[in-house]
Amino acid sequence: MSDLGQLLKKARMQKGISLDELQDLTKIRTRYLEAIEEGNYKILPGNFYVRAFIKSYSEAVGLEPDEVLRLYRSVIPETNPEPAKEPKRRHTKTPRNSDKMSKWASALLVIAFPLLILGVLYYYYVKLPNEDKASRTPVPLTNNASEIEPEVQEPIVIVEPDPEPIPIAEPEPVVEINLVRTEGTTDYYEIKNSEQLVVKLQVVGDQCWMAIQKLNKNGEFIEENLSLKRNEEREWTFDDSVYFNIGKANALKMTINGTEINMGDMPNPRRLQLNLEKTIL
């Protein structure tokens, strides 16, 4: 590889340009670009193209083309002017041949001129009128043209399916907790629209004693002797009615299904009968 080829290839590599990309930039075939990098100028079309290709290569990779040609003029082949072509000698014809040609030309003109006149007359008086007549002849319409009725397109009816009814969600029944009556120290509550009783107790005062009993045939005790301390919490879930016997009413905070029950402000015993009325389907 020549010094010039190394310089050009190094500049190309620094620019990150491949030979195919350089071919697109310079419109010079890849094999000629490789020959320039290798210093093999013999395969190029001619010395004039060597200088032109090197100049285009230099411009494409960011080098000053005139400076490159000046620095490496010793290795770049000189452009040789093409030798002037010798004018072809015209062979002069002998007077004898010229006389023969003149006679033949005169005879040809004598024959061709009447033929030319006849051709012009034929064109203007025979062919041209026939062409005009043919172009002016109207194209007959078929008898069925008036009978053809335009096709009437039937309107397209798009049948949309009936929209499915949107199911309306029935609202959840609101749990009702009602104090029905009070007899002595016993409060009777009625709980509707619920399948269970969720009772939550929290001791807000001193220690409190209580008992819890189911209101069924057997009257089973759930808690027979329960004692809760201050800040203690308990929660029960019942499927049936239930009876609470509380030793100190104002020491407790009670909620039934999330609703707080008024326990009063007196430290007296209190009884609560919670009657669960389940929904009948």
N, C-alpha and C positions, 0 to 999 in steps of 0.2 A: 504494500500500500504506500502511495506517495505521500509526501508531506502535505500537499494540497488536499489530497483525499482524506488524510487524517484530520486536517483542520475542519473540513466541511462536515465530516461524519461526527466529530466531537460537538460541533455547534448544533447539529441535528439532534443528537442524543440529549444535549442539555435542554433543548426546547421540548423534548419528549415527543418528537414527530417520527412516525414510522415511515418506511419507504412508500407504502401504499398511500399514506396521507400526503407525503411530499409529491407523489405523482399527481394527486388531485389538485394540489396547490400550483404546481409548475406546468402541468399538462405534458410532462416528460415521462416516457416509459420507465418502469422500474429497472429494467436491465441496463438502460443508459445511465441511470442514477448510480447503480452499483459499479458500472464501469468507471464513472468519474471518481468515486471513492477509492477504487483500486488503481487508478491511474492508467487504465487500459483504454486509451482513446482510439484504438484502431477499430473497435466495433461501432463507433459513432458514425453517422452518415458522412461527415466531412469536417475539415478543420474549422470552417465557419460555425458549424453547430457546436463544436467543442467550446468555443468562447461564449456562445449564446447560452448553452446549457449551464456552464459554470456561473455565469452572471445570474441566471434565474434561480439556481440552487442557492447562491449566496444571499440573494434578496429574501428568499423564503425562510432561511434560518437566521436572519437578523444580522448578516455581515454586510459590509460595504462592498458592493460588487466591483467598483472601479479600483478600490485599494487592493482587493484580492487579485484582480487581473494584473495590476502593476507589480505586486510582490512576487507573483509566480509566473511572470511572463516568459521566464527562461524555460519552464517546463510545459508551457501551453503551446501547442503547435501554431505556427503562423498561418494566417489565412492567405492562401495562394489564389491569385486571381485566375479565373478560368481563361484558357487560351482563346484568343479571338478566332472565330470560325472563318475559314476562307470562303469568300463568296463563290457560289457555284458558277461555273462557266456555262454560259448559254451556248448551246450548239446552234450555230447559224445554219439555216437551211439553204440549200442551194437554190438559186433562182428557178431551177427547173421544178423543184418540189413546190415552191411558192406559186408558181403559175398553175400547177395542177390543183392546189388547194383553192385558189381563187375561182377556178372554173366550177369546182364542186360546190362551193359556197353560193355562187350565183345561181346555179341550177336548183339548189335546195330552196333558195328564197323564192324563185319563180314558182316552184311547186307548192310551198307552204303558204304563200300569201293567199291564193284563192281558197285553200282549205280553211284558213283562219276566217275569211269573210263568210264562208258558208256556215261555219260553226257559230259565229255571232248571230247570223240571221236565224238559224235554227233555234238558238236559245231564246231570242226575244220574241219570235213569232209563233213558236210551237210549244216549247217546254214551259216557258214562264206563264203564258195564259192558262195552261192546264193546271199548273200548281196553284194559281190564284183561284181558279174555279173550284178546285178541290178544297181549298182552305175556307172558301165562302159557303160551301154547301152545308146547310144546317143538319145536325144529327137528329134523325126522326125519333120522336118519343114513342115508346111502346104503348099499345092500347091499354095495358094493365096498369100504367103509371097512375092514372086518375083513380083507379079502383083500389089502390093500396091505401089503406087507412093507417094512420100512425098508431103504433102500439101503445095502448093505454096501460100504464103500470098501475097495478092495484096497490093501494096503500098498505104498507107493512104495519100490521097490528102487533104490538109487543104486549104479550100477556104477562103481567107481573103477578107472581104468586102472592096470595093473601099473606100479609104479615102475621107472623105468629104472635098470639097474645102474650104480652109480658106478664108473667105471674106477679101478682101483687102480694107482697109479703104481709101477712097479717101481723099486726103489732102484738108484741108480747104483753100479756095481761099484767097490769100493775098489782103488785101485792098489796092487799088491804089489811091493815091491823086496826081493829076497832075495840075500844073498851065498851063492852056491852052493859055491864052493871057492876056495882060494888056492894057486897054484903059483908058488913063488919070490917074485918081486916083482909078480906079476900076480894081480889079484882078478877073479873071474868073477861078474858080477851078472845076475840074471834079473828082468826087469820084466814083470808080468802086468796084465791088465785095463786096458790103455791102447793107443791107436792111435799115439801119438807119444812121443818122448823129449824132455823139456824140461830141458836141462842149463844150470845157472848157475854161473859161477866168479867168485870174488872173491879178489884177492891180499891176504892179511893179513900177509905177511912181506916178505922182499926180492923182488927181481925173479925171475920164474919163466919157464922155457922149457917148451914143450909142442908136441905134434903130435897131430892128430886125423885118423882114417882110417875110411872107411866099410867095413863088413864085408859087402861084396857080391862079385860075381864079379870085378870089375875092381879092387877094393880102392883106390878113389880117395881121395886126401888132401883133406880139407876145409881143414885148416890143417897145413902141412908144417913150418913153422919159425916158430912164434908165440912172441913174447916179451911178457910182461905185466909192468907196473910195479906198485909198491905202491899199494894202494887201487883199482886198476883192476878193472872188472867187465865180464864178457862173458856173453852168453846165446845158446844155439843151440837150434833145434828140429829133430829128426831123425825121419824116417818109417821108418827101419830101424835095425838094430843098428849100434853104433859102437865104435871102439877109441880110448882115450886113452893117450898116452905122456907122462908128466909128469916133468920133470927134478928138481923139489924138492917132495916131497909135503906137508910141513908148512907150506909157504908159501901153500897154497891152502885155500879153503873151497868145497866143492862140494855142490850140491843137485841131485837128480834128481826131477823132477815134484814139487817142493816138499819132498822128504825129504832131510835132510842126510846125507851119506856121511862115515864116519869115515876121515880121511886119515892118521891116526897123527901122532906127534910127532917123527918122525925126518926129517932133511933129505936123504932118499935118493930116488933115482928110483923111480917107481911107475907101474904100468900097470893100466888098468881096461878090461875088456871088458864092455860093456853089451849084453846080448842081449834084444831086444824081442820078446816073444811076443804077437802081436796076437790079439784075440778072433775066433774062427771062428764065423760066423753059420750 
